[in-house]
Amino acid sequence: MNPSNNPFPYPIGVAGIAGLLIYNGVMRLFSGVLQLYWPPVRSPWGLGISCIYIALAIGLLKMQDWARLATIMIEILSIGYVGVDLLRNVRYWHLVFLLPVFLVSLFRVLVAGYLMSPNIRLAYTRPVQDVSVLAEKT
């Protein structure tokens, strides 16, 4: 039995981040359908980004360290992109515009910080034990 009473083989925060990545990938994939355009994928780039988000989510759930590192990199690059976008659109700096941008940037910093935390890093570098092998030994 899992000593932490957690039925998942991964931290619950990782499951939340993976769920958000899947949601983001699916929403990007079907953004054309939501805007009543056809075909559902608006561009090959949209399809590629959607596939990357979904692959990262699956990699996070399978406890692959490459997925953790790639997610951290994407979050940091997204924060940089928001900074460049803010500088480009100085004339639109109003509270209504800045508040959502600030909240999304804060969320991205929290996600990157969580994935870089020592406990999560240790969980991803520790070898995953197969539960069926443990059951056979007892």
N, C-alpha and C positions, 0 to 999 in steps of 0.2 A: 504494500500500500504506500502511496505517496505520503511522506511525513508532513508535508505542508497542507494536506487536504485539498490540493489543487488537482482537479481531474485532467488538466491539460499538461502536456509535456513541455510547455513553454510558458513564460510569464504572461499574465493576463494583459499587461500593457502592450506587449508585442501583438497579442490577438486583436486588440483595439486598433493599433496602427495598421496591421494587415487588413482589417476590415475597412478602414478608411481608404487604404490604397486600392482595394478591390472596388469600392464604391466610386472612387475618383476615376479609375480605369474604365468602368462600365459607363459612367456618365459621359466621359470623353468619347467613348466608342459610339454611343447612341445619341450624341448631341444633335446630330442631323435629324433624327426622328423626333426629338422633342421640339425642334424648331420647324417641323413639318417640311423638311427637305428630304429628297431622296437622291442618292443612296444614303444609308444611315451614316456611313463613315464619310466625313467631309473632305478628308485628304489622306494621302498615305502617311503623312506625319502624325495625324491624329490616331491612325491605326497603330503605328509604331509606338507612340507614347502610351496608348492604352495597353498594349501588350507588355511594355516594360513595367508599368505599374502592377499589372496582374502577376507577372513573373516575380517581381519583388515581393509581393504579398505572399505568394506560395513559398518562395525562398525563406522569408521570415518565419512562416509557420513550420517549415521543415528544419529550422534552426541552422541555416546555412550562413556562415560568416560573411560571404561575399554579398548576400542580400542586405545584411545589416550595414556593411560599409557603403554599399551603393545607395541605400536609403539615406544615410547620413550625408553623403556627397550631394544627392539630389536636394535635400532640405537646405544645405548650405548654399548651393548654387541658386536655389529659388529665392533665398533671402537676398543674395547679391543682385538678382534680377529685379526684385522689388525695389532695392535701393536705386538702381539705375533708372527704373521706371519713374520713381518719385522725382529724381533730379530732372528727368526729361519733361515731366508734367508739372513744373513748379506753379504754373498759372492756375492749376486746379486744386491747390492746397486749401481745402476747406475741411472743417471738422467732419462733415458727412463723408468726405472722401478718405480722410486720414484715419479715422477710427477703425473701419474694417481692415484697412491695410496694416495698421498697427496690430490688431488682434490676430490676423493671419500670420504675420511675421513672428509674433510672440509664440503662437502655437507651433510654428516650424522650429523655432529655437528650442522649445520644450521637447519636441519629438527628437531632435538631434541630440540634445543633452541627455535625454532618457536612454537613447540607444548607445551613447558613449559612456554611460555610467558603469562603474566597476562591476556591479552585480550582473548587469546584462551582458557586458563583455565576457565575464567569466562563464555565464550560461551558454554563450555561443562558442567559446573556445573549449569547453569541456566536452569530451566525447559523449554522444547520446547512447544510453544503454537501451538495448532491446528488451522490452518487458517480457517477451515470450521466453527468452533465454534465462532470465531470472526465475521465471515460474518453473522451468524444467529442472533447475538446480535444487529447488526446495522439495 
